[in-house]
Structure formats: C-alpha cells, structure tokens
Amino acid sequence: MTSVPQPVPDDFTGHMTGLWLSGACMAAMAGCEHPQLNTLIEACVTELQNNYVVTPVPGQPMNGCWSPAVRLGTDNGMFFGFWAGEILRGLGMYILLKQLGPGASIFDRHPHA
C-alpha cells in the first residue's frame, strides 16, 4: 500500500469488533502495558454499544441484537450466530478484565472452591 488504510465510514462489522475486544482484553490480562491498549478496549465497547439494536417496534424480533440489516417491515433481519458469538466472547473477556484487573490470570481463580 502507498498510504495508511482508511476505514469505511459507518461500516460496523460486529464479529470483528468482538474479536478485537477479546484479543485486547486478553492482552491486558496477560500483562501488556501498551499506552493505547485501554483506548482500543473502550473504543470496541463503545462501537458495540453504539450499534446495539433497539427498534421502535415493541416485540420486534431484532430488538436486542447487533445487525447490519434489521428490516423492520419483516421478521427476517440479519443476525448471525458466529457474529453474536464473537461479540459475546469479547464482552465476556471485557467483564473478566473489569472484574479481575490488568495482569490477572483467569486460571488462578476458584470461585466455587
């Protein structure tokens, strides 16, 4: 490339945001101290919050999802299992990071012992 890659405006790709969030949280928990790591983590969370779907239609099947195509006039919107899985993985790692803190091992905890 001859220049820095430029993002496509308003091009939310939920599963990739979830993957970046998960990886960044894992890096923080592994002890990474990059000065911009928390900025990346919080930017991913903000991206997910900004693209969470709540429609003005009560009972609409797409309420409570992250979708690139809600299709309000039907019950057939786009929302994929792998898409949701990667988002939920990222949010799960974010919760662990917030609960345990940077540098914490998720393997040293025994909550049921």
Biotite code that builds the C-alpha atoms (Angstrom):
import biotite.structure as struc

atoms = struc.array([
    struc.Atom([0.000, 0.000, 0.000], chain_id="A", res_id=1, res_name="MET", atom_name="CA", element="C"),
    struc.Atom([1.104, 3.536, -0.625], chain_id="A", res_id=2, res_name="THR", atom_name="CA", element="C"),
    struc.Atom([-0.912, 5.007, 2.245], chain_id="A", res_id=3, res_name="SER", atom_name="CA", element="C"),
    struc.Atom([-2.404, 4.174, 5.616], chain_id="A", res_id=4, res_name="VAL", atom_name="CA", element="C"),
    struc.Atom([-5.602, 2.075, 5.325], chain_id="A", res_id=5, res_name="PRO", atom_name="CA", element="C"),
    struc.Atom([-8.747, 4.164, 5.649], chain_id="A", res_id=6, res_name="GLN", atom_name="CA", element="C"),
    struc.Atom([-11.853, 2.748, 7.341], chain_id="A", res_id=7, res_name="PRO", atom_name="CA", element="C"),
    struc.Atom([-15.180, 2.792, 5.549], chain_id="A", res_id=8, res_name="VAL", atom_name="CA", element="C"),
    struc.Atom([-17.435, 5.278, 7.395], chain_id="A", res_id=9, res_name="PRO", atom_name="CA", element="C"),
    struc.Atom([-20.383, 3.661, 9.200], chain_id="A", res_id=10, res_name="ASP", atom_name="CA", element="C"),
    struc.Atom([-19.200, 0.140, 8.333], chain_id="A", res_id=11, res_name="ASP", atom_name="CA", element="C"),
    struc.Atom([-19.908, -1.757, 11.557], chain_id="A", res_id=12, res_name="PHE", atom_name="CA", element="C"),
    struc.Atom([-18.653, -5.340, 11.445], chain_id="A", res_id=13, res_name="THR", atom_name="CA", element="C"),
    struc.Atom([-19.733, -6.743, 14.799], chain_id="A", res_id=14, res_name="GLY", atom_name="CA", element="C"),
    struc.Atom([-17.836, -10.019, 14.854], chain_id="A", res_id=15, res_name="HIS", atom_name="CA", element="C"),
    struc.Atom([-14.561, -8.255, 14.097], chain_id="A", res_id=16, res_name="MET", atom_name="CA", element="C"),
    struc.Atom([-15.222, -5.699, 16.835], chain_id="A", res_id=17, res_name="THR", atom_name="CA", element="C"),
    struc.Atom([-15.830, -8.601, 19.221], chain_id="A", res_id=18, res_name="GLY", atom_name="CA", element="C"),
    struc.Atom([-12.619, -10.321, 18.148], chain_id="A", res_id=19, res_name="LEU", atom_name="CA", element="C"),
    struc.Atom([-10.567, -7.147, 18.609], chain_id="A", res_id=20, res_name="TRP", atom_name="CA", element="C"),
    struc.Atom([-12.173, -6.571, 22.005], chain_id="A", res_id=21, res_name="LEU", atom_name="CA", element="C"),
    struc.Atom([-11.468, -10.120, 23.140], chain_id="A", res_id=22, res_name="SER", atom_name="CA", element="C"),
    struc.Atom([-7.856, -10.003, 21.974], chain_id="A", res_id=23, res_name="GLY", atom_name="CA", element="C"),
    struc.Atom([-7.208, -6.618, 23.542], chain_id="A", res_id=24, res_name="ALA", atom_name="CA", element="C"),
    struc.Atom([-8.688, -7.725, 26.879], chain_id="A", res_id=25, res_name="CYS", atom_name="CA", element="C"),
    struc.Atom([-6.632, -10.907, 26.798], chain_id="A", res_id=26, res_name="MET", atom_name="CA", element="C"),
    struc.Atom([-3.508, -8.846, 26.093], chain_id="A", res_id=27, res_name="ALA", atom_name="CA", element="C"),
    struc.Atom([-4.253, -6.610, 29.084], chain_id="A", res_id=28, res_name="ALA", atom_name="CA", element="C"),
    struc.Atom([-4.806, -9.609, 31.320], chain_id="A", res_id=29, res_name="MET", atom_name="CA", element="C"),
    struc.Atom([-1.556, -11.137, 30.048], chain_id="A", res_id=30, res_name="ALA", atom_name="CA", element="C"),
    struc.Atom([0.299, -8.035, 31.234], chain_id="A", res_id=31, res_name="GLY", atom_name="CA", element="C"),
    struc.Atom([0.519, -5.908, 28.089], chain_id="A", res_id=32, res_name="CYS", atom_name="CA", element="C"),
    struc.Atom([1.091, -2.292, 29.065], chain_id="A", res_id=33, res_name="GLU", atom_name="CA", element="C"),
    struc.Atom([0.830, -0.553, 25.688], chain_id="A", res_id=34, res_name="HIS", atom_name="CA", element="C"),
    struc.Atom([-0.242, 3.045, 26.368], chain_id="A", res_id=35, res_name="PRO", atom_name="CA", element="C"),
    struc.Atom([-3.139, 2.846, 23.874], chain_id="A", res_id=36, res_name="GLN", atom_name="CA", element="C"),
    struc.Atom([-4.459, -0.581, 24.860], chain_id="A", res_id=37, res_name="LEU", atom_name="CA", element="C"),
    struc.Atom([-7.222, 0.735, 27.110], chain_id="A", res_id=38, res_name="ASN", atom_name="CA", element="C"),
    struc.Atom([-8.203, 3.225, 24.398], chain_id="A", res_id=39, res_name="THR", atom_name="CA", element="C"),
    struc.Atom([-8.673, 0.326, 21.958], chain_id="A", res_id=40, res_name="LEU", atom_name="CA", element="C"),
    struc.Atom([-10.644, -1.696, 24.510], chain_id="A", res_id=41, res_name="ILE", atom_name="CA", element="C"),
    struc.Atom([-13.024, 1.142, 25.328], chain_id="A", res_id=42, res_name="GLU", atom_name="CA", element="C"),
    struc.Atom([-13.395, 2.064, 21.625], chain_id="A", res_id=43, res_name="ALA", atom_name="CA", element="C"),
    struc.Atom([-14.516, -1.512, 20.893], chain_id="A", res_id=44, res_name="CYS", atom_name="CA", element="C"),
    struc.Atom([-17.042, -1.426, 23.735], chain_id="A", res_id=45, res_name="VAL", atom_name="CA", element="C"),
    struc.Atom([-18.344, 1.938, 22.522], chain_id="A", res_id=46, res_name="THR", atom_name="CA", element="C"),
    struc.Atom([-18.663, 0.552, 18.981], chain_id="A", res_id=47, res_name="GLU", atom_name="CA", element="C"),
    struc.Atom([-20.766, -2.334, 20.300], chain_id="A", res_id=48, res_name="LEU", atom_name="CA", element="C"),
    struc.Atom([-22.916, -0.031, 22.428], chain_id="A", res_id=49, res_name="GLN", atom_name="CA", element="C"),
    struc.Atom([-23.485, 2.341, 19.515], chain_id="A", res_id=50, res_name="ASN", atom_name="CA", element="C"),
    struc.Atom([-24.609, -0.485, 17.236], chain_id="A", res_id=51, res_name="ASN", atom_name="CA", element="C"),
    struc.Atom([-26.846, -2.389, 19.665], chain_id="A", res_id=52, res_name="TYR", atom_name="CA", element="C"),
    struc.Atom([-30.299, -2.623, 18.076], chain_id="A", res_id=53, res_name="VAL", atom_name="CA", element="C"),
    struc.Atom([-33.387, -1.392, 19.895], chain_id="A", res_id=54, res_name="VAL", atom_name="CA", element="C"),
    struc.Atom([-36.156, -0.727, 17.407], chain_id="A", res_id=55, res_name="THR", atom_name="CA", element="C"),
    struc.Atom([-39.197, 1.498, 17.903], chain_id="A", res_id=56, res_name="PRO", atom_name="CA", element="C"),
    struc.Atom([-41.391, -1.577, 17.321], chain_id="A", res_id=57, res_name="VAL", atom_name="CA", element="C"),
    struc.Atom([-42.401, -3.455, 20.506], chain_id="A", res_id=58, res_name="PRO", atom_name="CA", element="C"),
    struc.Atom([-41.808, -7.196, 20.180], chain_id="A", res_id=59, res_name="GLY", atom_name="CA", element="C"),
    struc.Atom([-39.711, -6.792, 17.016], chain_id="A", res_id=60, res_name="GLN", atom_name="CA", element="C"),
    struc.Atom([-37.506, -9.918, 16.683], chain_id="A", res_id=61, res_name="PRO", atom_name="CA", element="C"),
    struc.Atom([-34.394, -7.843, 16.025], chain_id="A", res_id=62, res_name="MET", atom_name="CA", element="C"),
    struc.Atom([-34.549, -5.964, 19.342], chain_id="A", res_id=63, res_name="ASN", atom_name="CA", element="C"),
    struc.Atom([-31.512, -6.808, 21.438], chain_id="A", res_id=64, res_name="GLY", atom_name="CA", element="C"),
    struc.Atom([-29.088, -7.705, 18.687], chain_id="A", res_id=65, res_name="CYS", atom_name="CA", element="C"),
    struc.Atom([-26.262, -6.307, 16.585], chain_id="A", res_id=66, res_name="TRP", atom_name="CA", element="C"),
    struc.Atom([-27.373, -6.410, 12.968], chain_id="A", res_id=67, res_name="SER", atom_name="CA", element="C"),
    struc.Atom([-26.199, -4.873, 9.704], chain_id="A", res_id=68, res_name="PRO", atom_name="CA", element="C"),
    struc.Atom([-29.750, -5.180, 8.287], chain_id="A", res_id=69, res_name="ALA", atom_name="CA", element="C"),
    struc.Atom([-32.678, -5.060, 10.710], chain_id="A", res_id=70, res_name="VAL", atom_name="CA", element="C"),
    struc.Atom([-35.516, -4.980, 8.100], chain_id="A", res_id=71, res_name="ARG", atom_name="CA", element="C"),
    struc.Atom([-38.210, -3.518, 10.341], chain_id="A", res_id=72, res_name="LEU", atom_name="CA", element="C"),
    struc.Atom([-41.096, -4.359, 7.995], chain_id="A", res_id=73, res_name="GLY", atom_name="CA", element="C"),
    struc.Atom([-40.485, -8.107, 8.363], chain_id="A", res_id=74, res_name="THR", atom_name="CA", element="C"),
    struc.Atom([-39.424, -10.699, 10.899], chain_id="A", res_id=75, res_name="ASP", atom_name="CA", element="C"),
    struc.Atom([-36.387, -11.514, 8.744], chain_id="A", res_id=76, res_name="ASN", atom_name="CA", element="C"),
    struc.Atom([-33.399, -9.422, 9.762], chain_id="A", res_id=77, res_name="GLY", atom_name="CA", element="C"),
    struc.Atom([-29.732, -10.309, 9.511], chain_id="A", res_id=78, res_name="MET", atom_name="CA", element="C"),
    struc.Atom([-28.087, -11.610, 12.679], chain_id="A", res_id=79, res_name="PHE", atom_name="CA", element="C"),
    struc.Atom([-25.645, -14.490, 12.562], chain_id="A", res_id=80, res_name="PHE", atom_name="CA", element="C"),
    struc.Atom([-24.617, -16.987, 15.219], chain_id="A", res_id=81, res_name="GLY", atom_name="CA", element="C"),
    struc.Atom([-20.889, -16.562, 14.641], chain_id="A", res_id=82, res_name="PHE", atom_name="CA", element="C"),
    struc.Atom([-21.427, -12.791, 14.608], chain_id="A", res_id=83, res_name="TRP", atom_name="CA", element="C"),
    struc.Atom([-23.126, -12.930, 18.019], chain_id="A", res_id=84, res_name="ALA", atom_name="CA", element="C"),
    struc.Atom([-20.620, -15.442, 19.371], chain_id="A", res_id=85, res_name="GLY", atom_name="CA", element="C"),
    struc.Atom([-17.611, -13.256, 18.687], chain_id="A", res_id=86, res_name="GLU", atom_name="CA", element="C"),
    struc.Atom([-19.366, -10.223, 20.181], chain_id="A", res_id=87, res_name="ILE", atom_name="CA", element="C"),
    struc.Atom([-20.297, -12.174, 23.304], chain_id="A", res_id=88, res_name="LEU", atom_name="CA", element="C"),
    struc.Atom([-16.761, -13.571, 23.593], chain_id="A", res_id=89, res_name="ARG", atom_name="CA", element="C"),
    struc.Atom([-15.403, -10.014, 23.522], chain_id="A", res_id=90, res_name="GLY", atom_name="CA", element="C"),
    struc.Atom([-17.908, -8.783, 26.086], chain_id="A", res_id=91, res_name="LEU", atom_name="CA", element="C"),
    struc.Atom([-17.171, -11.787, 28.308], chain_id="A", res_id=92, res_name="GLY", atom_name="CA", element="C"),
    struc.Atom([-13.438, -11.023, 28.235], chain_id="A", res_id=93, res_name="MET", atom_name="CA", element="C"),
    struc.Atom([-14.219, -7.367, 28.933], chain_id="A", res_id=94, res_name="TYR", atom_name="CA", element="C"),
    struc.Atom([-16.229, -8.352, 32.014], chain_id="A", res_id=95, res_name="ILE", atom_name="CA", element="C"),
    struc.Atom([-13.388, -10.584, 33.231], chain_id="A", res_id=96, res_name="LEU", atom_name="CA", element="C"),
    struc.Atom([-10.873, -7.789, 32.700], chain_id="A", res_id=97, res_name="LEU", atom_name="CA", element="C"),
    struc.Atom([-13.045, -5.329, 34.626], chain_id="A", res_id=98, res_name="LYS", atom_name="CA", element="C"),
    struc.Atom([-13.609, -7.812, 37.458], chain_id="A", res_id=99, res_name="GLN", atom_name="CA", element="C"),
    struc.Atom([-10.074, -9.200, 37.759], chain_id="A", res_id=100, res_name="LEU", atom_name="CA", element="C"),
    struc.Atom([-7.967, -6.286, 36.508], chain_id="A", res_id=101, res_name="GLY", atom_name="CA", element="C"),
    struc.Atom([-4.985, -5.992, 34.160], chain_id="A", res_id=102, res_name="PRO", atom_name="CA", element="C"),
    struc.Atom([-2.367, -8.690, 34.573], chain_id="A", res_id=103, res_name="GLY", atom_name="CA", element="C"),
    struc.Atom([-4.808, -11.070, 36.283], chain_id="A", res_id=104, res_name="ALA", atom_name="CA", element="C"),
    struc.Atom([-4.898, -14.740, 35.377], chain_id="A", res_id=105, res_name="SER", atom_name="CA", element="C"),
    struc.Atom([-8.327, -16.160, 34.618], chain_id="A", res_id=106, res_name="ILE", atom_name="CA", element="C"),
    struc.Atom([-6.916, -19.584, 35.507], chain_id="A", res_id=107, res_name="PHE", atom_name="CA", element="C"),
    struc.Atom([-5.914, -18.755, 39.108], chain_id="A", res_id=108, res_name="ASP", atom_name="CA", element="C"),
    struc.Atom([-9.493, -18.078, 40.237], chain_id="A", res_id=109, res_name="ARG", atom_name="CA", element="C"),
    struc.Atom([-11.537, -20.743, 42.002], chain_id="A", res_id=110, res_name="HIS", atom_name="CA", element="C"),
    struc.Atom([-14.940, -19.125, 42.676], chain_id="A", res_id=111, res_name="PRO", atom_name="CA", element="C"),
    struc.Atom([-16.625, -22.443, 43.547], chain_id="A", res_id=112, res_name="HIS", atom_name="CA", element="C"),
    struc.Atom([-13.877, -23.869, 45.753], chain_id="A", res_id=113, res_name="ALA", atom_name="CA", element="C"),
])
